[in-house]
């Protein structure tokens, strides 16, 4: 999103907004636009708002910290950073936290850590480190990350591209094993692919990836930026198979929907390869971010939100299944996260999304025929029912128009 001042006017160019809604305020699972119209948010800022808009505990934490802030930077250590790092490391079952700001920054950090580990620990020849990734991935929009994307809209016209990546089909553990060489430092995957349409891998895939990485002395890096922190009914999507990666990449919901917070979390023998002064971020781990991040972790430690995601996700799944054959061709649900494939005879995912917006429901279209549903975890079952009724009505009306 960019803004250019022209005289006294400001023109804003929004190149990738899912829907043309300018939000003025929000609370719980609802947002209100500048004209006063309310929408039930089933997008949650790509899972950044897992705990609802303006959650009172998070707002109070941010306000209290703002009263103490003199510099929102890591230039001076604060008394919030160590408690945040300790709590997040404990939540992940790891030893070290490297705080950053955005998800893409966390992914870039994970790539650097993997390469440094490959050279300094595994003994890969300088400049030869490779990372195996999955086709259909979405890890961000930086130059390095789009270098291993197969999404033309994210990749085209941004080359030359960064080398050192090898893509294999998502969900195919045997393909990962075959792609690993002596120069492979890491395997980087999303446990569930979000942007691709909530693509859930076959059962046992993550378990096998973990086994392969251990057998072949390769790091397993899990991008849990969208899937993690309660969204799928577990703290992390890897927990669905009881798998622990070498590095967790976290973001989005870690900031509670209030500000950007991300982190890379791992053990000392992996994340500790980064030496003092080699990597950092001006605002990574700043006092405000650390205070909010700490409160997010404390909320997750109760298990309340994971339980809500499981219970409400089952309710959402039951309702979506009833739409198959009536404008929906397939449904994939993991916790309170769903990919819904729309029958082309009823319209594209974008068209259905826009019609839902007219009825006061916000979702995100992706890859032509799919809409993604990812409401804040504070949504009520009655609100889910209302949203599904709007979807049913939209699909019904679309049938008569095609």
C-alpha positions as CSV (number, residue, x, y, z in Angstrom):
1,X,0.0,0.0,0.0
2,X,1.5,3.4,-1.0
3,X,0.3,7.0,-0.6
4,X,1.4,9.9,-2.8
5,X,0.6,13.5,-1.7
6,X,-0.8,15.7,-4.5
7,X,-1.4,19.3,-3.3
8,X,-3.7,19.0,-0.3
9,X,-5.0,15.6,-1.3
10,X,-3.5,12.2,-0.6
11,X,-4.1,9.4,-3.1
12,X,-3.7,5.9,-1.8
13,X,-2.8,2.9,-4.1
14,X,-3.8,-0.4,-2.5
15,X,-2.5,-3.1,-4.8
16,X,-3.4,-6.3,-2.9
17,X,-6.3,-5.5,-0.6
18,X,-8.7,-8.5,-0.5
19,X,-11.8,-6.4,-0.6
20,X,-12.4,-2.6,-0.9
21,X,-13.4,-2.0,2.8
22,X,-11.8,0.8,4.8
23,X,-12.1,-0.3,8.4
24,X,-12.6,2.4,11.0
25,X,-12.9,0.3,14.1
26,X,-13.4,-3.2,15.3
27,X,-14.4,-5.3,18.3
28,X,-14.5,-9.1,18.8
29,X,-15.2,-10.7,15.5
30,X,-16.8,-7.6,14.0
31,X,-15.4,-4.5,12.2
32,X,-17.0,-1.3,11.2
33,X,-16.2,0.7,8.1
34,X,-15.9,4.5,7.8
35,X,-19.5,4.8,6.7
36,X,-20.8,2.8,9.8
37,X,-21.5,-0.5,8.1
38,X,-20.6,-3.6,10.2
39,X,-19.0,-6.7,8.9
40,X,-18.4,-10.1,10.4
41,X,-14.7,-10.7,9.9
42,X,-13.9,-14.2,8.7
43,X,-10.5,-13.1,7.5
44,X,-8.8,-11.9,10.7
45,X,-6.0,-10.2,8.8
46,X,-4.7,-13.5,7.5
47,X,-4.8,-14.9,11.1
48,X,-3.1,-11.9,12.7
49,X,-6.3,-11.2,14.7
50,X,-6.6,-14.7,16.3
51,X,-7.8,-13.2,19.6
52,X,-10.3,-10.7,18.2
53,X,-10.3,-7.1,17.4
54,X,-9.3,-4.9,20.4
55,X,-9.2,-7.7,22.9
56,X,-9.4,-5.9,26.2
57,X,-6.4,-7.6,27.8
58,X,-4.2,-6.8,24.8
59,X,-5.4,-3.2,24.5
60,X,-4.8,-2.7,28.3
61,X,-1.3,-4.2,28.0
62,X,-0.4,-1.9,25.1
63,X,-1.7,1.2,26.8
64,X,0.2,0.4,30.0
65,X,3.4,-0.1,28.1
66,X,2.9,3.0,26.1
67,X,2.9,5.0,29.4
68,X,6.4,3.7,30.0
69,X,7.9,3.9,26.6
70,X,10.6,6.4,25.8
71,X,12.0,4.7,22.7
72,X,10.2,2.0,20.6
73,X,13.5,0.4,19.5
74,X,15.8,-2.3,20.7
75,X,18.5,0.4,21.2
76,X,18.0,0.0,24.9
77,X,17.1,-3.3,26.6
78,X,13.7,-3.2,28.3
79,X,12.3,-5.2,31.2
80,X,9.7,-6.7,28.9
81,X,12.1,-8.5,26.5
82,X,13.4,-11.2,28.7
83,X,10.0,-12.2,30.1
84,X,8.6,-12.3,26.6
85,X,11.5,-14.4,25.3
86,X,11.4,-16.8,28.3
87,X,7.6,-17.3,27.9
88,X,7.8,-17.8,24.1
89,X,10.7,-20.2,24.4
90,X,8.8,-22.2,27.0
91,X,5.6,-22.3,24.8
92,X,7.7,-23.7,22.0
93,X,9.8,-26.0,24.1
94,X,13.0,-24.3,22.9
95,X,15.9,-22.3,24.3
96,X,16.4,-19.1,22.3
97,X,14.1,-16.5,20.8
98,X,15.2,-14.0,18.1
99,X,12.5,-11.4,18.0
100,X,11.7,-9.6,14.7
101,X,8.7,-7.6,13.3
102,X,7.1,-9.2,10.3
103,X,6.5,-12.7,9.1
104,X,8.7,-12.2,6.0
105,X,11.5,-10.9,8.3
106,X,11.2,-14.1,10.4
107,X,11.4,-16.2,7.2
108,X,14.5,-14.3,6.0
109,X,16.0,-14.8,9.4
110,X,15.3,-18.5,9.3
111,X,17.0,-18.8,5.9
112,X,20.1,-17.0,7.2
113,X,20.2,-19.2,10.3
114,X,19.9,-22.3,8.2
115,X,22.7,-21.3,5.9
116,X,25.0,-20.3,8.8
117,X,24.3,-23.6,10.5
118,X,25.0,-25.4,7.2
119,X,28.4,-23.8,6.9
120,X,29.5,-23.6,10.6
121,X,28.1,-26.8,11.9
122,X,27.3,-29.2,9.1
123,X,30.4,-28.2,7.1
124,X,28.8,-27.3,3.7
125,X,31.3,-25.7,1.4
126,X,31.0,-21.8,1.3
127,X,28.3,-20.6,-1.0
128,X,26.8,-24.0,-1.7
129,X,24.0,-24.3,0.9
130,X,20.6,-25.4,-0.4
131,X,17.2,-25.3,1.2
132,X,14.3,-27.6,0.1
133,X,10.9,-25.9,-0.1
134,X,7.4,-26.9,-1.1
135,X,5.6,-25.9,-4.3
136,X,2.6,-23.7,-3.7
137,X,4.2,-22.1,-0.8
138,X,3.7,-18.6,0.5
139,X,6.4,-17.3,2.9
140,X,6.3,-13.6,2.1
141,X,7.2,-11.1,-0.6
142,X,10.8,-10.2,-0.2
143,X,13.2,-10.7,-3.1
144,X,14.7,-13.8,-1.7
145,X,11.4,-15.4,-0.7
146,X,9.7,-14.8,-4.1
147,X,12.7,-16.5,-5.6
148,X,11.4,-19.8,-4.5
149,X,7.7,-19.0,-5.1
150,X,5.7,-20.4,-8.0
151,X,3.1,-17.7,-7.7
152,X,3.5,-15.6,-10.9
153,X,1.8,-12.6,-9.3
154,X,4.4,-12.6,-6.5
155,X,7.4,-13.4,-8.6
156,X,7.1,-12.0,-12.1
157,X,9.3,-9.0,-13.0
158,X,11.2,-9.1,-9.7
159,X,14.3,-11.1,-10.8
160,X,17.1,-11.8,-10.9
161,X,16.3,-14.4,-8.3
162,X,18.2,-15.7,-5.3
163,X,19.6,-19.2,-5.9
164,X,19.9,-22.0,-3.4
165,X,16.4,-23.4,-3.2
166,X,14.8,-26.6,-4.5
167,X,11.0,-26.9,-4.7
168,X,9.2,-30.3,-4.4
169,X,5.5,-31.1,-4.3
170,X,3.8,-30.2,-1.0
171,X,2.7,-33.3,1.0
172,X,5.3,-35.6,-0.7
173,X,7.8,-36.6,1.9
174,X,9.6,-39.0,-0.5
175,X,10.2,-36.1,-2.8
176,X,11.8,-34.2,0.0
177,X,14.1,-37.1,0.8
178,X,15.1,-37.4,-2.8
179,X,15.9,-33.7,-3.1
180,X,18.3,-33.6,-0.1
181,X,22.0,-33.7,-1.0
182,X,25.1,-33.2,1.1
183,X,24.7,-29.4,0.5
184,X,21.2,-29.3,1.9
185,X,21.0,-27.2,5.1
186,X,17.3,-27.2,5.7
187,X,13.8,-28.1,4.7
188,X,11.4,-25.2,5.0
189,X,7.6,-25.9,4.8
190,X,4.3,-24.6,6.1
191,X,2.7,-27.4,8.1
192,X,-0.6,-26.3,6.4
193,X,-0.4,-24.1,3.3
194,X,-2.6,-21.0,3.9
195,X,-2.4,-18.8,0.9
196,X,-2.7,-21.9,-1.3
197,X,-6.1,-22.4,0.1
198,X,-5.7,-24.1,3.5
199,X,-4.0,-27.2,1.9
200,X,-3.7,-29.9,4.6
201,X,-0.9,-32.5,3.9
202,X,-1.6,-36.2,4.2
203,X,-1.5,-37.7,7.7
204,X,2.0,-38.6,8.7
205,X,3.7,-36.1,6.3
206,X,5.1,-33.9,9.1
207,X,6.2,-36.9,11.1
208,X,8.1,-38.3,8.0
209,X,9.6,-34.9,7.3
210,X,10.9,-34.8,10.8
211,X,12.4,-38.3,10.5
212,X,14.0,-37.5,7.2
213,X,15.6,-34.3,8.5
214,X,17.0,-36.1,11.5
215,X,18.3,-39.0,9.4
216,X,20.0,-36.7,6.9
217,X,21.3,-34.1,9.3
218,X,19.2,-31.3,7.9
219,X,17.2,-28.6,9.8
220,X,13.4,-28.8,9.8
221,X,12.0,-25.3,9.7
222,X,8.3,-24.9,10.2
223,X,6.7,-21.6,9.0
224,X,3.8,-21.4,11.5
225,X,3.2,-17.7,10.8
226,X,-0.4,-18.3,9.7
227,X,-1.1,-21.8,11.0
228,X,0.4,-21.4,14.5
229,X,-0.7,-19.8,17.8
230,X,-4.0,-21.5,18.3
231,X,-5.5,-21.2,14.8
232,X,-5.8,-25.0,14.0
233,X,-6.9,-26.1,17.5
234,X,-3.4,-26.7,18.8
235,X,-0.7,-24.2,19.8
236,X,1.1,-25.1,16.6
237,X,0.1,-27.0,13.5
238,X,3.0,-29.3,14.0
239,X,1.4,-30.4,17.2
240,X,-1.3,-32.1,15.2
241,X,1.3,-34.9,14.6
242,X,3.3,-34.4,17.8
243,X,6.2,-33.1,15.7
244,X,8.8,-30.5,16.9
245,X,10.8,-28.7,14.2
246,X,14.3,-27.3,14.7
247,X,13.1,-23.7,14.1
248,X,9.6,-22.2,14.5
249,X,8.9,-19.1,12.4
250,X,6.1,-17.1,14.1
251,X,4.3,-13.9,13.4
252,X,0.9,-12.4,12.7
253,X,-1.1,-13.5,15.8
254,X,2.0,-13.0,18.0
255,X,1.2,-9.3,17.8
256,X,-2.4,-9.8,19.0
257,X,-3.7,-7.8,16.0
258,X,-2.3,-4.6,17.5
259,X,1.2,-4.3,16.0
260,X,3.7,-6.4,14.0
261,X,5.6,-8.9,16.1
262,X,7.4,-12.0,14.8
263,X,10.1,-14.3,16.0
264,X,12.4,-17.2,15.2
265,X,12.5,-19.8,18.0
266,X,15.0,-22.6,18.3
267,X,17.6,-24.3,20.5
268,X,21.0,-23.0,21.3
269,X,22.8,-25.5,19.0
270,X,20.9,-24.1,16.0
271,X,19.8,-20.6,16.6
272,X,23.0,-19.9,18.5
273,X,25.0,-20.0,15.3
274,X,24.2,-16.3,14.8
275,X,27.0,-14.4,16.5
276,X,26.6,-11.0,18.2
277,X,26.3,-8.2,15.7
278,X,25.7,-10.5,12.7
279,X,21.9,-10.1,12.5
280,X,19.2,-8.0,14.1
281,X,16.4,-5.5,13.5
282,X,16.0,-1.9,14.7
283,X,12.5,-2.6,16.2
284,X,12.8,-6.3,16.8
285,X,12.0,-7.0,20.5
286,X,11.1,-3.4,21.2
287,X,9.4,-2.8,24.6
288,X,5.9,-2.4,23.2
289,X,6.1,-5.5,21.0
290,X,7.6,-7.5,23.8
291,X,4.8,-6.5,26.2
292,X,2.0,-7.4,23.8
293,X,3.8,-10.6,22.7
294,X,4.2,-11.7,26.3
295,X,0.5,-11.2,27.0
296,X,-0.4,-13.2,23.8
297,X,1.8,-16.1,25.0
298,X,0.2,-16.0,28.5
299,X,-3.3,-16.2,26.8
300,X,-2.2,-19.2,24.8
301,X,-0.7,-20.9,27.9
302,X,-4.3,-21.4,29.3
303,X,-5.3,-23.5,26.3
304,X,-8.6,-21.6,26.1
305,X,-8.2,-20.4,22.5
306,X,-6.9,-23.7,21.2
307,X,-10.0,-25.4,22.7
308,X,-12.3,-22.8,21.1
309,X,-10.6,-23.3,17.7
310,X,-11.2,-27.1,17.9
311,X,-14.8,-26.8,19.1
312,X,-15.9,-23.9,16.8
313,X,-13.9,-25.4,13.9
314,X,-15.9,-28.6,14.2
315,X,-19.1,-26.5,14.1
316,X,-17.8,-24.6,11.0
317,X,-16.9,-27.9,9.3
318,X,-20.3,-29.3,9.9
319,X,-22.0,-26.3,8.4
320,X,-19.7,-26.1,5.3
321,X,-20.1,-29.8,4.6
322,X,-23.8,-29.2,4.1
323,X,-23.0,-26.8,1.2
324,X,-21.0,-29.4,-0.8
325,X,-23.0,-30.0,-4.0
326,X,-24.9,-26.7,-3.6
327,X,-22.2,-24.3,-4.9
328,X,-19.2,-25.8,-3.0
329,X,-17.1,-28.6,-4.5
330,X,-14.7,-29.3,-1.6
331,X,-13.9,-28.1,1.9
332,X,-10.7,-28.4,4.0
333,X,-10.9,-27.5,7.7
334,X,-8.1,-27.4,10.3
335,X,-9.4,-25.9,13.6
336,X,-11.0,-22.6,12.9
337,X,-9.4,-22.3,9.4
338,X,-11.1,-23.4,6.2
339,X,-10.5,-23.5,2.5
340,X,-13.7,-23.6,0.5
341,X,-13.6,-24.4,-3.2
342,X,-16.4,-22.7,-5.2
343,X,-18.2,-24.4,-8.1
344,X,-17.1,-22.4,-11.2
345,X,-20.8,-22.4,-12.3
346,X,-21.5,-20.1,-9.3
347,X,-18.7,-17.7,-10.0
348,X,-15.0,-17.2,-8.9
349,X,-13.8,-17.0,-5.4
350,X,-13.4,-13.2,-5.8
351,X,-17.0,-12.8,-7.0
352,X,-18.4,-14.8,-4.1
353,X,-16.2,-12.8,-1.7
354,X,-17.5,-9.5,-3.0
355,X,-21.1,-10.7,-2.8
356,X,-20.5,-11.8,0.8
357,X,-19.0,-8.4,1.6
358,X,-22.3,-6.8,0.4
359,X,-24.1,-9.0,3.0
360,X,-21.7,-8.0,5.7
361,X,-19.2,-10.9,5.7
362,X,-15.5,-10.6,5.0
363,X,-13.5,-13.6,3.6
364,X,-10.4,-13.9,1.4
365,X,-10.4,-15.4,-2.1
366,X,-7.3,-17.2,-3.4
367,X,-6.2,-19.1,-6.5
368,X,-9.3,-18.4,-8.5
369,X,-12.0,-20.7,-7.1
370,X,-11.2,-20.8,-3.4
371,X,-12.2,-18.7,-0.5
372,X,-10.5,-18.8,2.9
373,X,-12.3,-18.6,6.2
374,X,-10.3,-17.7,9.3
375,X,-12.4,-15.8,11.9
376,X,-11.0,-14.5,15.1
377,X,-11.1,-17.3,17.7
378,X,-13.5,-15.3,19.8
379,X,-16.3,-15.7,17.3
380,X,-19.6,-17.2,18.5
381,X,-21.2,-20.3,17.0
382,X,-24.3,-18.3,16.3
383,X,-22.2,-15.8,14.3
384,X,-20.7,-18.7,12.3
385,X,-24.2,-19.9,11.6
386,X,-25.2,-16.5,10.3
387,X,-22.2,-16.2,8.1
388,X,-22.8,-19.7,6.6
389,X,-26.4,-18.7,5.9
390,X,-25.1,-15.6,4.0
391,X,-22.8,-17.9,2.0
392,X,-25.7,-20.2,1.2
393,X,-27.8,-17.3,0.0
394,X,-25.0,-16.0,-2.1
395,X,-24.4,-19.4,-3.7
396,X,-28.1,-19.8,-4.3
397,X,-28.4,-16.4,-6.0
398,X,-25.3,-17.0,-8.0
399,X,-26.8,-20.2,-9.4
400,X,-29.7,-18.2,-10.9
401,X,-27.3,-15.6,-12.4
402,X,-25.1,-18.1,-14.2
